[in-house]
Amino acid sequence: MRSEREAARQATTAEPRPGILNPRLVVLLLIIALGSRGLLGGSLDHVALRTWATVFVAITVQSLPFLVLGVLVSAAIAALVSPAALARLLPRRALLAVPAAALAGTALPGCECASVPVAGRLTARGVPPAAAVTFMLAAPAVNPVVLIATAVAFPGQPRMVLARFLGSLLTSIVVGLLWSRLGREAWVERARSRLVSDGSPWQAFTSAARHDVYEAGGWLVVGAAAAATLQVAVPRSALLAVADHPALAALALGALAVLLAICSEADAFIAASLREFSLSARLVFLVVGPAVDVKLVAMQSGVFGRQFASRFAPLTFAVATACALVVGWSLL
Amino acid sequence: MTDEQTQSLLLIVLGATAAWLCWTDAALNYVRPSLVPYVLAGAVILLLLGLLPPLGLLRRRPSGQGNGDDHGHAGSRIGWLLLVPVLVVVLVQPAALGSYAASSRSVVPGGSDGTYLPLAPPVRGAVPMTMAEFVVRALHDRSRSLEGVPVRLIGFVAPGDGAEAYRLTRFVIFCCAADGEALQVIVRGDGTRWRRDQWLEVEGQWLAQPVAAAEDPNPPPPVLAVDVVRPIGQPRQPYESSVDYGR
């Protein structure tokens, strides 16, 4: 497998030469792979590799329907919604547009993989980046599906649901307001430069969908591979050493949320089983997870560009941790 | 137009792989059953998106126009990675999480002190139950509903601590295998040296222990004294996916 993957990697880093980007190469790779089918799983009793493969494919397969949904919505925005109509919908001033975007996010049950391409297309259609990133943070974190899952995972503790709702909403609004102050247009140039092909709305829709699924999907694979590697390499028990220290425990669970990259509908169950940690520390896990993790950073750097991702990820991590701790200490 | 053909081919290959996983139930090694129809729908849409240009529904764009071709190239290159999950599925045959992953993901589920539903009626002399129900009742049910009840559990063999023979283990997943947590039961009374990851159906009784203290975050797993042990193949659904741990 390694040689094929390296070939694929090389193809991704090489200069775009038509000779390399050739459909025949895809077919060739597939034939080689089918010829050595099951070779690695069968002959090597390499349990770590098998676990890695299961986790990696699981994240990819699980994200697929949400990615496709997000891509269809983002393509519809690209094809059907004119920048003028969007401008009329959104308040002009960031102070109003950001909370409005957060509320729009709460109404749409989405997964974090879906909201990244949608936020990218919104930016391409002229929505202020501050409002787009607020939407991107709010949509996966504070919607009814996620809140119900949290209530099920923490029975008899409705304050946990309220705390998660407030913590995530606050995070999305604070990050949006900070971005409207500090953000630079140059950092989102990659998202702005996505043009829509001319022609009928149907053509614009399909070409945007193909482009987005291809690009966001590629970065999703990068993120899934990183998350699977971290999951296999870092045992969860390594965290327990810091469970008793309030500040370190919160940071450790924030970091765990970043490296596990699990879906926002499932993370409440993991948080419920981390009983060695205080409720506030577990709230950090729930607020950070849907906002920033390795899979999301990869997808954001693909959609918005590396300049964006390298600033947005640390900012979001810091704001999410702080918001969760403030809400946690006052509510839990 | 080579780029466009490559793009189509990659989308089709990925869509076909995902559809095949759903069709053969291999997807159950990765995601919870209720997610499978959505994965299949996503796969069909990927296939359609891939097939559009070859079928001529999307007319070719004049080259150098639209879609920001300068980073369209970057897009086409990163899209090559869509082939990686396909190659991983083909080369490392689909498999569920096993005893290796169990060692770092073992958990003891929390439970409420509330009331528990009555047990299901016994089938062929033992009450069939999920691992989640058994573990939660054993650790948290103050009315000790498991005491003296023959039960039937399904799980795989994972090594135990010290003198333990082995631990019967099953993963619970909530969305996908990435969030899987291992539930374990210590098995007593079976001297057979099973190989790791062998699936077993066991019948036996809970070795009664006091209910775990509410403040103890990490009580030891419950113990099952077994009478009957039958090796079986991997079940169609390798994971339990009860979101509420059977409460």
Chai-1 contact restraints between the chains, C-beta under 6 A:
chainA,res_idxA,chainB,res_idxB,connection_type,confidence,min_distance_angstrom,max_distance_angstrom,comment,restraint_id
A,M1,B,L91,contact,1.0,0.0,6.0,A-B,restraint_1
A,E4,B,L87,contact,1.0,0.0,6.0,A-B,restraint_2
A,A8,B,W80,contact,1.0,0.0,6.0,A-B,restraint_3
A,A8,B,L83,contact,1.0,0.0,6.0,A-B,restraint_4
A,A11,B,W80,contact,1.0,0.0,6.0,A-B,restraint_5
A,T12,B,R77,contact,1.0,0.0,6.0,A-B,restraint_6
A,T12,B,W80,contact,1.0,0.0,6.0,A-B,restraint_7
A,P16,B,H73,contact,1.0,0.0,6.0,A-B,restraint_8
A,P18,B,T2,contact,1.0,0.0,6.0,A-B,restraint_9
A,L21,B,D3,contact,1.0,0.0,6.0,A-B,restraint_10
A,L21,B,T6,contact,1.0,0.0,6.0,A-B,restraint_11
A,N22,B,T2,contact,1.0,0.0,6.0,A-B,restraint_12
A,P23,B,Q5,contact,1.0,0.0,6.0,A-B,restraint_13
A,P23,B,T6,contact,1.0,0.0,6.0,A-B,restraint_14
A,P23,B,L9,contact,1.0,0.0,6.0,A-B,restraint_15
A,V26,B,L9,contact,1.0,0.0,6.0,A-B,restraint_16
A,A33,B,L87,contact,1.0,0.0,6.0,A-B,restraint_17
A,A33,B,V90,contact,1.0,0.0,6.0,A-B,restraint_18
A,A33,B,L91,contact,1.0,0.0,6.0,A-B,restraint_19
A,R37,B,V90,contact,1.0,0.0,6.0,A-B,restraint_20
A,G38,B,Q93,contact,1.0,0.0,6.0,A-B,restraint_21
A,L40,B,L91,contact,1.0,0.0,6.0,A-B,restraint_22
A,L40,B,V92,contact,1.0,0.0,6.0,A-B,restraint_23
A,G41,B,V92,contact,1.0,0.0,6.0,A-B,restraint_24
A,G41,B,Q93,contact,1.0,0.0,6.0,A-B,restraint_25
A,V47,B,Y100,contact,1.0,0.0,6.0,A-B,restraint_26
A,R50,B,A95,contact,1.0,0.0,6.0,A-B,restraint_27
A,T51,B,Y100,contact,1.0,0.0,6.0,A-B,restraint_28
A,T51,B,A101,contact,1.0,0.0,6.0,A-B,restraint_29
A,A53,B,V88,contact,1.0,0.0,6.0,A-B,restraint_30
A,A53,B,V92,contact,1.0,0.0,6.0,A-B,restraint_31
A,T54,B,L97,contact,1.0,0.0,6.0,A-B,restraint_32
A,T54,B,A177,contact,1.0,0.0,6.0,A-B,restraint_33
A,V55,B,A177,contact,1.0,0.0,6.0,A-B,restraint_34
A,V55,B,A178,contact,1.0,0.0,6.0,A-B,restraint_35
A,V57,B,Y30,contact,1.0,0.0,6.0,A-B,restraint_36
A,V57,B,P85,contact,1.0,0.0,6.0,A-B,restraint_37
A,V57,B,V88,contact,1.0,0.0,6.0,A-B,restraint_38
A,V57,B,V89,contact,1.0,0.0,6.0,A-B,restraint_39
A,A58,B,Y30,contact,1.0,0.0,6.0,A-B,restraint_40
A,A58,B,C176,contact,1.0,0.0,6.0,A-B,restraint_41
A,A58,B,A177,contact,1.0,0.0,6.0,A-B,restraint_42
A,A58,B,A178,contact,1.0,0.0,6.0,A-B,restraint_43
A,I59,B,A178,contact,1.0,0.0,6.0,A-B,restraint_44
A,T60,B,P85,contact,1.0,0.0,6.0,A-B,restraint_45
A,V61,B,Y30,contact,1.0,0.0,6.0,A-B,restraint_46
A,V61,B,V31,contact,1.0,0.0,6.0,A-B,restraint_47
A,V61,B,V39,contact,1.0,0.0,6.0,A-B,restraint_48
A,Q62,B,V31,contact,1.0,0.0,6.0,A-B,restraint_49
A,Q62,B,C175,contact,1.0,0.0,6.0,A-B,restraint_50
A,Q62,B,C176,contact,1.0,0.0,6.0,A-B,restraint_51
A,L64,B,A18,contact,1.0,0.0,6.0,A-B,restraint_52
A,L64,B,V39,contact,1.0,0.0,6.0,A-B,restraint_53
A,L64,B,G42,contact,1.0,0.0,6.0,A-B,restraint_54
A,P65,B,Y38,contact,1.0,0.0,6.0,A-B,restraint_55
A,P65,B,V39,contact,1.0,0.0,6.0,A-B,restraint_56
A,P65,B,G42,contact,1.0,0.0,6.0,A-B,restraint_57
A,V68,B,G42,contact,1.0,0.0,6.0,A-B,restraint_58
A,V68,B,I45,contact,1.0,0.0,6.0,A-B,restraint_59
A,V152,B,V243,contact,1.0,0.0,6.0,A-B,restraint_60
A,V152,B,D244,contact,1.0,0.0,6.0,A-B,restraint_61
A,P155,B,S112,contact,1.0,0.0,6.0,A-B,restraint_62
A,S193,B,G68,contact,1.0,0.0,6.0,A-B,restraint_63
A,R194,B,G68,contact,1.0,0.0,6.0,A-B,restraint_64
A,L195,B,G66,contact,1.0,0.0,6.0,A-B,restraint_65
A,L195,B,G68,contact,1.0,0.0,6.0,A-B,restraint_66
A,S197,B,R61,contact,1.0,0.0,6.0,A-B,restraint_67
A,S197,B,G66,contact,1.0,0.0,6.0,A-B,restraint_68
A,S197,B,N67,contact,1.0,0.0,6.0,A-B,restraint_69
A,Q203,B,L58,contact,1.0,0.0,6.0,A-B,restraint_70
A,T206,B,L52,contact,1.0,0.0,6.0,A-B,restraint_71
A,T206,B,L58,contact,1.0,0.0,6.0,A-B,restraint_72
A,A209,B,L49,contact,1.0,0.0,6.0,A-B,restraint_73
A,R210,B,L49,contact,1.0,0.0,6.0,A-B,restraint_74
A,H211,B,N67,contact,1.0,0.0,6.0,A-B,restraint_75
A,Y214,B,Q7,contact,1.0,0.0,6.0,A-B,restraint_76
A,Y214,B,G75,contact,1.0,0.0,6.0,A-B,restraint_77
A,Y214,B,G79,contact,1.0,0.0,6.0,A-B,restraint_78
A,E215,B,G75,contact,1.0,0.0,6.0,A-B,restraint_79
A,E215,B,I78,contact,1.0,0.0,6.0,A-B,restraint_80
A,G217,B,L82,contact,1.0,0.0,6.0,A-B,restraint_81
A,G218,B,I78,contact,1.0,0.0,6.0,A-B,restraint_82
A,G218,B,G79,contact,1.0,0.0,6.0,A-B,restraint_83
A,G218,B,L81,contact,1.0,0.0,6.0,A-B,restraint_84
A,G218,B,L82,contact,1.0,0.0,6.0,A-B,restraint_85
A,V221,B,L81,contact,1.0,0.0,6.0,A-B,restraint_86
A,V221,B,V84,contact,1.0,0.0,6.0,A-B,restraint_87
A,P235,B,S104,contact,1.0,0.0,6.0,A-B,restraint_88
A,I262,B,A178,contact,1.0,0.0,6.0,A-B,restraint_89
A,I262,B,D179,contact,1.0,0.0,6.0,A-B,restraint_90
A,C263,B,C175,contact,1.0,0.0,6.0,A-B,restraint_91
A,E265,B,C175,contact,1.0,0.0,6.0,A-B,restraint_92
A,A266,B,F174,contact,1.0,0.0,6.0,A-B,restraint_93
A,A266,B,C175,contact,1.0,0.0,6.0,A-B,restraint_94
A,A266,B,D179,contact,1.0,0.0,6.0,A-B,restraint_95
A,F269,B,F174,contact,1.0,0.0,6.0,A-B,restraint_96
A,I270,B,D179,contact,1.0,0.0,6.0,A-B,restraint_97
A,S273,B,V107,contact,1.0,0.0,6.0,A-B,restraint_98
A,S273,B,E181,contact,1.0,0.0,6.0,A-B,restraint_99
A,R275,B,G110,contact,1.0,0.0,6.0,A-B,restraint_100
A,R275,B,P217,contact,1.0,0.0,6.0,A-B,restraint_101
A,E276,B,P217,contact,1.0,0.0,6.0,A-B,restraint_102
